[in-house]
Amino acid sequence: MSEHHHDPFKPHLPELEQLKRNWDRRNFLIKTSMGIGAVALGSLLGNGLFGKTSKVTATANTGTADENLEAEILRAIPHFAPRAKRVVYLFMAGGPSQLETFDYKPKLVDMFGKPLPDSVRQGQRLTGMSANQSILPIVPSIYKFNQHGASQTWVSELLPHTAEVVDDLCIIKTVHSEAINHDPAITFFQTGNQLPGRPSIGSWISYGLGSDNENLPSFIVLVSKNAVKDQPLYARLWGNGFLASEYQGVQFRAGKDPVLFLDNPEGYDGTDRKEMLEYLTKLNKFQNEVNADPEVEARIKQYEMAYRMQTSVPKVMDISDEPQEVFDLYGPDSKDPGTFAANCILARKLLEKDVKFVQLYHQGWDHHGGLPAGMAKQCKDTDQATAALIKDLKRRGLLEDTLVVWGGEFGRTVYSQGKLAADNYGRDHHPRCFTMWMAGAGVKHGISYGETDDFSYNIIKDPVHVHDFQATLLNIMGIDHERFTYKFQGRRFRLTDVEGKVVRDILS
């Protein structure tokens, strides 16, 4: 062997060798003595005692004042006993119409084509798509509503399966937002701010509560392949923002490679891959010792998670062994991977594996025209599987500690955008009031909360702002939204910014 040959995994730069020599016993004890005992104890006790993977033991009193404060904030979570252990959030991207789903307005029947009264609009902002209309013609929904369940809740005929589980739902009719266009509105819901760059709600939960399954990410995203791609989705909607990258949502896809770049490269077997990752970890740990960059530590954790996921992901993504009665429950699309129905089955499997936050996105709800046909298709694609998820979680005993959320980024206007026909109309964006629902752990069931006016245009009782919704979700997970902060660029940020109040009237 040539005398010039050396192990490529051992750095030989003189500067690095000098740094290693300077890493003497005194420096080692100063840097690690305060945290090594906690790390050892955590290793001995494992994750089972605390119910989550700790992120703070190694930083105990060893970093800057800000780093120590962040550690103290995490140690305090949960701030109180959580009502739910996990969340599944069904996001209907595009803005589903509340007038065709849950907000029944019978007085509109005799007002077809009449202009929206100025006293109702009150000079409120319109989008550029309907601002130039000479009149804003009222159009009642063409779909029938009926009362269902012991709660006698009004539900549209478009949602017959959801009507079957209405006594499990907490329907909130008075959600409202300042954002009137899709991108800022959906970004607001997911991150607490209309401008991109903040951590998503799932990332905040992952950061604060850790993971109950070390072999799967704590925040997983599923996007329907069978949805109309009327409005784009961006990975930043489930991004980590200024939090460490280990807290970003991981998108699972249908097909051969559910997680990109997870499989072994061509020519590598499992042993080779493990050896390569071990060497890479050594290099990253050495870099972390030299630079103390938190992103290096996050990178190490991500590589370790990726290795474990090579075994765990194929198992959880395989729904072929589900009994036929499960496919019958979720509907005919449920055997087709990547559809909303199949993703609902996957969501249930991930929740069974104690994944903390699962988010499903289903696009196609932006009905500026052709709303009757468009809404019928969207509801057909999602209604049965949504109700099936509630039923399935309930019969498996998971609904009692799982929170289920359904909703979009805003609602739709009572007036028609563009041409109006009795069986063909469109509705513009309406952030002033719209409907969402929650079910499961932490919320009252079989209730409708809040009231809108006869036009579903303004709120007349119990408004729920986007920040109120976020504060309530965090509360259900055991987190005080006002105390849950992260310092970035000299300011302490939180999901709810400087607003938000918990909607206690809906809590069980």
C-alpha positions as CSV (number, residue, x, y, z in Angstrom):
1,M,0.0,0.0,0.0
2,S,1.3,3.5,-0.9
3,E,2.7,5.5,2.0
4,H,0.5,8.3,0.8
5,H,-2.7,6.3,1.3
6,H,-4.9,7.3,4.2
7,D,-8.3,6.7,5.5
8,P,-10.6,9.2,3.8
9,F,-12.8,9.4,6.8
10,K,-10.0,10.6,9.1
11,P,-9.4,14.4,8.6
12,H,-5.7,15.2,8.2
13,L,-5.8,19.0,7.8
14,P,-3.2,20.5,10.2
15,E,-5.7,23.0,11.5
16,L,-8.2,20.3,12.4
17,E,-5.5,18.1,14.1
18,Q,-4.5,21.2,16.2
19,L,-8.1,21.7,17.2
20,K,-8.3,18.1,18.3
21,R,-5.1,18.3,20.3
22,N,-6.5,21.5,22.0
23,W,-9.6,19.6,23.1
24,D,-7.9,18.6,26.4
25,R,-9.4,17.1,29.5
26,R,-10.3,20.5,31.1
27,N,-12.2,21.6,28.0
28,F,-14.0,18.3,27.8
29,L,-15.2,18.5,31.4
30,I,-16.3,22.1,31.1
31,K,-18.3,21.4,28.0
32,T,-19.9,18.1,29.0
33,S,-19.9,17.7,32.8
34,M,-23.2,19.5,33.3
35,G,-25.0,17.5,30.6
36,I,-23.4,14.0,30.5
37,G,-25.2,12.7,33.6
38,A,-28.6,13.7,32.2
39,V,-27.7,12.1,28.9
40,A,-26.6,8.9,30.7
41,L,-29.8,8.8,32.8
42,G,-32.0,9.4,29.7
43,S,-30.2,6.5,27.9
44,L,-30.8,4.2,30.9
45,L,-34.4,5.1,31.3
46,G,-35.3,5.2,27.7
47,N,-38.2,7.1,26.1
48,G,-41.0,5.1,27.8
49,L,-40.8,6.9,31.2
50,F,-41.4,10.4,29.8
51,G,-43.4,9.3,26.7
52,K,-41.3,11.3,24.3
53,T,-37.8,11.7,22.9
54,S,-36.1,14.4,24.9
55,K,-34.3,17.2,23.1
56,V,-33.1,19.2,26.1
57,T,-30.9,16.9,28.4
58,A,-27.7,17.6,26.6
59,T,-28.2,21.4,26.7
60,A,-28.7,21.7,30.4
61,N,-26.9,24.9,31.6
62,T,-24.1,24.4,29.0
63,G,-25.0,26.9,26.3
64,T,-25.7,30.6,26.1
65,A,-28.4,32.3,28.2
66,D,-30.8,32.1,25.2
67,E,-30.1,28.4,24.6
68,N,-30.6,27.6,28.3
69,L,-33.9,29.5,28.3
70,E,-35.1,27.5,25.2
71,A,-34.2,24.3,27.1
72,E,-36.2,25.5,30.1
73,I,-39.2,26.3,27.9
74,L,-39.1,22.8,26.4
75,R,-38.7,21.2,29.9
76,A,-42.0,22.9,31.0
77,I,-44.0,21.3,28.2
78,P,-46.6,20.0,28.5
79,H,-47.7,22.9,30.6
80,F,-50.7,20.9,31.8
81,A,-52.3,17.5,31.2
82,P,-52.9,17.2,27.5
83,R,-56.4,16.1,26.3
84,A,-55.0,14.6,23.1
85,K,-51.8,12.7,22.3
86,R,-51.8,13.2,18.6
87,V,-53.5,15.3,15.8
88,V,-54.7,14.4,12.3
89,Y,-55.5,17.6,10.3
90,L,-57.5,17.2,7.1
91,F,-56.8,20.4,5.2
92,M,-59.3,21.1,2.3
93,A,-57.1,23.5,0.3
94,G,-58.9,26.1,-1.9
95,G,-61.7,27.1,0.5
96,P,-64.7,24.9,0.7
97,S,-68.1,26.7,0.7
98,Q,-69.8,26.7,4.1
99,L,-73.1,27.4,2.3
100,E,-73.0,24.0,0.6
101,T,-71.8,22.0,3.6
102,F,-72.7,23.1,7.2
103,D,-74.0,26.7,7.3
104,Y,-77.7,26.2,6.4
105,K,-79.4,29.5,5.3
106,P,-83.1,28.7,4.4
107,K,-84.0,32.4,4.1
108,L,-81.9,32.7,1.0
109,V,-84.3,30.5,-1.0
110,D,-86.5,33.5,-2.0
111,M,-83.6,35.9,-2.7
112,F,-82.1,34.3,-5.8
113,G,-80.5,36.9,-8.0
114,K,-81.2,39.8,-5.7
115,P,-78.2,42.1,-5.0
116,L,-76.4,41.7,-1.7
117,P,-77.6,44.6,0.5
118,D,-75.0,47.3,1.3
119,S,-76.0,46.9,5.0
120,V,-74.6,43.3,4.9
121,R,-71.4,44.0,3.0
122,Q,-70.7,47.2,5.0
123,G,-68.0,48.2,2.6
124,Q,-65.9,45.2,3.3
125,R,-63.0,44.2,1.0
126,L,-63.6,42.2,-2.2
127,T,-61.1,40.3,-4.3
128,G,-60.2,41.7,-7.7
129,M,-62.2,38.9,-9.2
130,S,-65.6,40.3,-8.2
131,A,-64.8,43.9,-7.3
132,N,-65.8,45.1,-10.8
133,Q,-69.2,43.4,-10.8
134,S,-72.1,45.9,-11.1
135,I,-74.1,43.9,-8.6
136,L,-73.4,41.0,-6.3
137,P,-76.3,38.6,-6.9
138,I,-77.3,36.4,-4.0
139,V,-77.4,32.7,-4.8
140,P,-78.8,30.1,-2.3
141,S,-77.3,26.6,-2.4
142,I,-79.1,24.3,-4.7
143,Y,-78.5,21.4,-2.3
144,K,-80.9,20.2,0.4
145,F,-80.1,20.3,4.1
146,N,-81.4,17.8,6.7
147,Q,-81.0,17.4,10.4
148,H,-79.0,14.4,11.6
149,G,-78.1,12.6,14.8
150,A,-79.2,13.2,18.4
151,S,-77.9,16.7,18.0
152,Q,-80.2,17.4,15.1
153,T,-77.4,19.2,13.3
154,W,-78.1,20.6,9.8
155,V,-75.8,18.9,7.2
156,S,-75.9,19.2,3.4
157,E,-77.0,16.2,1.2
158,L,-73.5,16.4,-0.3
159,L,-72.1,14.9,2.9
160,P,-74.2,11.9,3.7
161,H,-71.4,10.0,5.4
162,T,-70.3,12.9,7.5
163,A,-73.9,13.3,8.6
164,E,-73.6,9.8,10.1
165,V,-70.9,10.9,12.5
166,V,-72.3,14.4,13.2
167,D,-72.7,13.6,16.9
168,D,-69.0,13.2,17.1
169,L,-68.3,16.6,15.7
170,C,-67.7,20.0,17.1
171,I,-68.7,22.3,14.2
172,I,-67.3,25.8,14.4
173,K,-69.2,28.2,12.0
174,T,-67.5,31.4,12.9
175,V,-63.8,31.0,12.0
176,H,-62.5,34.1,10.4
177,S,-59.2,35.5,8.9
178,E,-57.8,38.7,7.5
179,A,-56.3,36.9,4.5
180,I,-58.4,37.0,1.4
181,N,-56.1,35.3,-1.2
182,H,-55.0,31.7,-1.2
183,D,-51.3,31.8,-0.5
184,P,-51.3,34.2,2.4
185,A,-54.5,32.6,3.8
186,I,-53.2,29.0,3.8
187,T,-49.8,30.2,5.1
188,F,-51.6,32.1,7.9
189,F,-53.4,28.9,8.9
190,Q,-50.3,26.7,8.8
191,T,-47.7,29.1,10.3
192,G,-49.6,31.9,12.1
193,N,-48.4,34.6,9.7
194,Q,-49.4,35.5,6.1
195,L,-45.7,35.9,5.1
196,P,-43.6,32.7,4.5
197,G,-40.7,31.8,6.8
198,R,-42.4,30.8,10.1
199,P,-42.5,27.3,11.4
200,S,-45.6,25.3,10.5
201,I,-48.1,24.2,13.2
202,G,-46.9,20.6,12.9
203,S,-43.3,21.7,13.3
204,W,-44.2,23.7,16.5
205,I,-45.8,20.6,17.9
206,S,-42.9,18.4,16.9
207,Y,-40.4,20.8,18.5
208,G,-42.4,21.1,21.7
209,L,-43.6,17.6,22.3
210,G,-41.0,15.4,20.7
211,S,-41.8,12.0,19.3
212,D,-43.4,8.9,20.7
213,N,-42.0,6.7,17.9
214,E,-38.2,6.9,17.3
215,N,-38.6,5.0,14.0
216,L,-40.9,7.5,12.3
217,P,-40.9,11.3,12.0
218,S,-43.2,13.1,14.5
219,F,-44.7,15.2,11.7
220,I,-45.9,13.5,8.5
221,V,-47.7,15.0,5.4
222,L,-49.8,13.2,2.8
223,V,-51.1,15.0,-0.3
224,S,-54.0,13.5,-2.4
225,K,-53.1,12.5,-5.9
226,N,-56.7,12.5,-7.0
227,A,-57.4,16.1,-6.2
228,V,-57.9,19.0,-8.7
229,K,-54.7,21.0,-8.6
230,D,-56.4,24.4,-8.8
231,Q,-54.1,26.0,-6.2
232,P,-50.5,25.0,-5.6
233,L,-49.1,23.6,-2.4
234,Y,-45.6,24.4,-1.2
235,A,-43.3,22.4,1.0
236,R,-42.9,25.5,3.2
237,L,-46.5,24.9,4.4
238,W,-45.1,22.0,6.4
239,G,-41.6,23.6,6.8
240,N,-39.6,24.2,10.0
241,G,-39.0,27.9,9.4
242,F,-36.4,29.1,11.9
243,L,-36.6,25.9,14.0
244,A,-34.0,23.2,13.4
245,S,-34.6,21.2,10.2
246,E,-35.4,18.0,12.1
247,Y,-38.8,19.4,12.9
248,Q,-40.0,19.9,9.4
249,G,-42.8,17.8,8.1
250,V,-41.8,14.7,6.0
251,Q,-44.0,14.1,3.0
252,F,-44.9,10.5,2.3
253,R,-45.8,9.8,-1.3
254,A,-47.6,7.0,-3.1
255,G,-45.5,4.7,-5.2
256,K,-42.2,3.0,-5.1
257,D,-40.3,5.7,-3.2
258,P,-42.7,7.0,-0.5
259,V,-39.9,9.2,1.0
260,L,-37.4,10.7,-1.5
261,F,-33.8,9.6,-1.2
262,L,-34.6,7.1,1.6
263,D,-33.7,3.9,-0.3
264,N,-30.1,2.7,-0.6
265,P,-28.2,3.9,-3.6
266,E,-27.7,1.4,-6.4
267,G,-24.9,-1.0,-5.4
268,Y,-25.3,-0.5,-1.7
269,D,-26.7,-3.2,0.7
270,G,-27.8,-2.6,4.2
271,T,-24.4,-3.3,5.7
272,D,-22.6,-0.8,3.4
273,R,-25.3,1.8,4.1
274,K,-24.9,1.4,7.9
275,E,-21.1,1.6,7.7
276,M,-21.3,4.8,5.5
277,L,-23.7,6.5,7.9
278,E,-21.5,5.6,10.9
279,Y,-18.5,7.3,9.3
280,L,-20.7,10.2,8.3
281,T,-21.9,10.6,11.9
282,K,-18.4,10.6,13.2
283,L,-17.5,13.4,10.7
284,N,-20.6,15.4,11.7
285,K,-20.0,15.0,15.4
286,F,-16.4,16.2,14.9
287,Q,-17.7,19.2,13.0
288,N,-20.2,19.9,15.7
289,E,-17.4,19.8,18.3
290,V,-15.5,22.4,16.3
291,N,-18.3,24.7,15.2
292,A,-21.1,24.1,17.7
293,D,-23.7,24.5,14.9
294,P,-27.1,23.2,16.0
295,E,-27.9,22.3,12.4
296,V,-25.1,19.7,12.5
297,E,-26.8,18.0,15.4
298,A,-30.1,18.1,13.5
299,R,-28.4,16.6,10.5
300,I,-27.0,13.7,12.6
301,K,-30.5,13.0,13.9
302,Q,-32.0,13.1,10.4
303,Y,-29.5,10.6,9.0
304,E,-30.1,8.3,12.0
305,M,-33.9,8.6,11.5
306,A,-33.5,7.9,7.7
307,Y,-31.7,4.7,8.5
308,R,-34.4,3.5,10.9
309,M,-37.1,4.6,8.4
310,Q,-35.7,2.2,5.8
311,T,-37.3,-0.5,7.8
312,S,-40.3,1.2,9.3
313,V,-41.7,3.1,6.3
314,P,-42.3,0.2,3.9
315,K,-44.3,-1.6,6.6
316,V,-46.5,1.4,7.5
317,M,-47.0,2.3,3.9
318,D,-48.3,-1.1,2.9
319,I,-52.1,-1.2,3.2
320,S,-52.5,-4.4,1.2
321,D,-53.0,-6.5,4.3
322,E,-55.9,-4.4,5.5
323,P,-59.1,-6.5,5.7
324,Q,-61.7,-6.0,3.0
325,E,-64.2,-4.5,5.4
326,V,-61.7,-1.6,6.0
327,F,-61.6,-0.9,2.3
328,D,-65.4,-1.1,2.2
329,L,-65.6,1.4,5.1
330,Y,-63.3,4.0,3.4
331,G,-64.7,3.6,0.0
332,P,-63.8,2.4,-3.5
333,D,-60.8,4.7,-3.9
334,S,-59.1,3.4,-0.7
335,K,-57.2,0.6,-2.5
336,D,-55.6,3.1,-4.8
337,P,-52.4,4.4,-3.0
338,G,-52.2,8.2,-3.0
339,T,-55.9,8.9,-3.1
340,F,-57.5,10.8,-0.2
341,A,-59.3,7.6,0.9
342,A,-56.0,5.6,0.9
343,N,-54.3,8.4,2.7
344,C,-56.9,8.3,5.4
345,I,-56.1,4.7,6.0
346,L,-52.4,5.6,6.1
347,A,-53.2,8.4,8.6
348,R,-54.9,5.9,10.9
349,K,-51.9,3.5,10.7
350,L,-49.5,6.4,11.5
351,L,-51.6,7.4,14.4
352,E,-51.5,3.8,15.7
353,K,-47.8,4.1,15.5
354,D,-48.0,7.2,17.7
355,V,-46.9,9.7,15.1
356,K,-47.7,13.1,16.8
357,F,-49.0,15.2,13.9
358,V,-50.4,13.8,10.6
359,Q,-51.6,16.3,8.0
360,L,-53.6,15.5,4.8
361,Y,-53.9,18.0,2.0
362,H,-56.7,17.7,-0.5
363,Q,-56.8,20.4,-3.2
364,G,-59.6,21.4,-5.5
365,W,-62.1,23.5,-3.4
366,D,-61.6,26.8,-5.2
367,H,-64.9,27.1,-7.0
368,H,-65.2,30.5,-8.7
369,G,-67.4,28.9,-11.3
370,G,-69.1,25.6,-11.8
371,L,-69.5,25.3,-8.1
372,P,-72.4,22.8,-8.0
373,A,-70.6,20.2,-10.0
374,G,-67.2,21.0,-8.4
375,M,-68.5,20.7,-4.9
376,A,-70.3,17.4,-5.7
377,K,-67.0,15.9,-6.9
378,Q,-65.0,17.1,-4.0
379,C,-67.5,15.8,-1.5
380,K,-67.7,12.5,-3.3
381,D,-63.9,12.1,-3.1
382,T,-63.6,13.0,0.6
383,D,-66.9,12.5,2.5
384,Q,-66.9,8.7,2.9
385,A,-63.2,8.4,3.8
386,T,-63.4,11.4,6.3
387,A,-66.4,9.8,8.1
388,A,-64.7,6.4,7.9
389,L,-61.6,7.8,9.7
390,I,-63.8,9.0,12.6
391,K,-65.5,5.6,12.8
392,D,-62.3,3.7,12.5
393,L,-60.4,5.7,15.2
394,K,-63.5,5.4,17.4
395,R,-63.8,1.6,17.2
396,R,-60.1,1.2,17.8
397,G,-60.2,3.3,20.9
398,L,-58.0,6.0,19.3
399,L,-60.5,8.8,19.0
400,E,-60.5,9.3,22.7
401,D,-56.9,10.6,22.7
402,T,-56.7,11.9,19.0
403,L,-57.8,15.3,17.8
404,V,-59.3,15.3,14.2
405,V,-59.5,18.7,12.4
406,W,-61.3,19.5,9.1
407,G,-61.3,22.8,7.2
408,G,-59.8,25.1,4.6
409,E,-58.2,28.5,4.5
410,F,-61.4,30.5,4.1
411,G,-65.0,30.1,3.0
412,R,-67.0,31.4,0.0
413,T,-69.3,34.4,-0.6
414,V,-73.1,34.2,-0.6
415,Y,-73.2,36.1,-3.9
416,S,-72.3,34.6,-7.2
417,Q,-69.1,35.5,-9.0
418,G,-69.6,36.1,-12.7
419,K,-72.6,34.7,-14.6
420,L,-75.4,33.3,-12.6
421,A,-77.7,30.4,-13.4
422,A,-80.0,28.4,-11.2
423,D,-77.8,25.3,-11.5
424,N,-74.4,26.8,-12.3
425,Y,-72.8,29.5,-10.3
426,G,-69.5,30.3,-8.5
427,R,-68.5,31.9,-5.2
428,D,-65.6,34.2,-4.5
429,H,-63.2,34.0,-1.5
430,H,-64.8,34.9,1.9
431,P,-62.6,35.1,5.0
432,R,-65.2,36.9,7.1
433,C,-66.8,33.7,8.3
434,F,-66.5,30.0,7.4
435,T,-66.9,26.6,8.9
436,M,-64.4,24.1,10.3
437,W,-64.9,21.1,12.6
438,M,-63.0,19.2,15.2
439,A,-63.6,15.8,16.7
440,G,-62.2,13.5,19.3
441,A,-60.0,14.3,22.2
442,G,-60.4,17.6,24.0
443,V,-63.6,18.9,22.3
444,K,-67.3,18.6,23.0
445,H,-69.1,16.5,20.5
446,G,-72.5,16.9,18.8
447,I,-72.4,20.7,19.1
448,S,-72.4,23.7,16.7
449,Y,-70.5,26.7,17.9
450,G,-71.0,30.3,16.8
451,E,-73.6,32.0,14.6
452,T,-73.5,33.9,11.3
453,D,-76.1,36.2,9.8
454,D,-78.8,35.1,7.4
455,F,-76.3,35.5,4.5
456,S,-73.4,33.7,6.1
457,Y,-71.5,36.9,5.5
458,N,-70.9,38.3,9.0
459,I,-70.5,36.8,12.4
460,I,-73.1,37.7,15.0
461,K,-72.0,35.4,17.9
462,D,-68.8,33.8,19.2
463,P,-66.1,34.6,16.6
464,V,-63.1,32.3,16.3
465,H,-60.0,33.9,14.8
466,V,-57.3,31.8,13.1
467,H,-55.0,32.5,16.1
468,D,-57.9,31.4,18.5
469,F,-58.1,28.1,16.6
470,Q,-54.3,27.6,16.9
471,A,-54.3,28.5,20.6
472,T,-57.1,26.0,21.2
473,L,-55.3,23.2,19.3
474,L,-52.1,23.8,21.3
475,N,-54.2,23.9,24.5
476,I,-55.7,20.5,23.7
477,M,-52.1,19.2,23.3
478,G,-51.2,20.5,26.7
479,I,-49.4,23.7,25.6
480,D,-50.0,27.3,26.7
481,H,-49.6,29.2,23.5
482,E,-48.4,32.3,25.3
483,R,-45.6,30.5,27.1
484,F,-44.5,28.5,24.0
485,T,-41.9,30.7,22.4
486,Y,-38.7,30.6,20.4
487,K,-36.2,33.4,20.1
488,F,-35.1,34.3,16.6
489,Q,-33.3,37.4,15.3
490,G,-33.7,39.1,18.7
491,R,-37.4,38.5,19.1
492,R,-39.4,35.8,20.8
493,F,-41.9,34.2,18.3
494,R,-44.8,32.0,18.9
495,L,-47.4,30.3,16.6
496,T,-50.1,32.7,17.6
497,D,-47.8,35.8,17.3
498,V,-49.2,38.3,19.8
499,E,-52.8,37.3,19.6
500,G,-55.1,34.3,20.1
501,K,-57.3,33.1,22.9
502,V,-58.4,29.6,23.8
503,V,-62.0,28.8,22.8
504,R,-62.9,27.2,26.1
505,D,-66.6,26.8,25.4
506,I,-65.8,24.0,23.0
507,L,-63.4,22.1,25.3
508,S,-64.6,19.0,26.9
